[in-house]
Amino acid sequence: MDPIVRTSRAEARQLLDPEFVEVGASGRRWSYEQMLAALPEMPGNAVNGPRYVPSGMTGVVLAPGVVHLTYETTIEGRRARRSSLWRRLSEEAGWRMYYHQATPAPSQGD
């Protein structure tokens, strides 16, 4: 969520799995290449501008080398519930996001 990472395709490439897929809060499906191309222009990228604020982050190990991460974000009063799968294929590659989904959440309450 760091603007420096979000605006750098090289940095983002190291965090996204080559088989990455996202279903965004808008319902749009994003591939690895589409996300790398669009990420630098997406909201939350200005160092001095609005940023995503995460909360309630929890992770569960599903299998060796696979973690399910859930959390919520807020940016400019808009909330989203987020779920991502991270996998580690090798020590050298490190952890990479394999799948991500965002679901809009009400601004108040449940």
Buried (B, 14 or more C-beta within 10 A) or exposed (E): EEBEBBBBBEEBBEBBBEEBBBBBBEEEEBEBEBBBEEBEEEEBBEEEEBBBEEEEEEEEEEEEEEBBBBBBBBBEEBBBBBBBBBBBEEEEEEBBBBBBBBBEBEEEEE
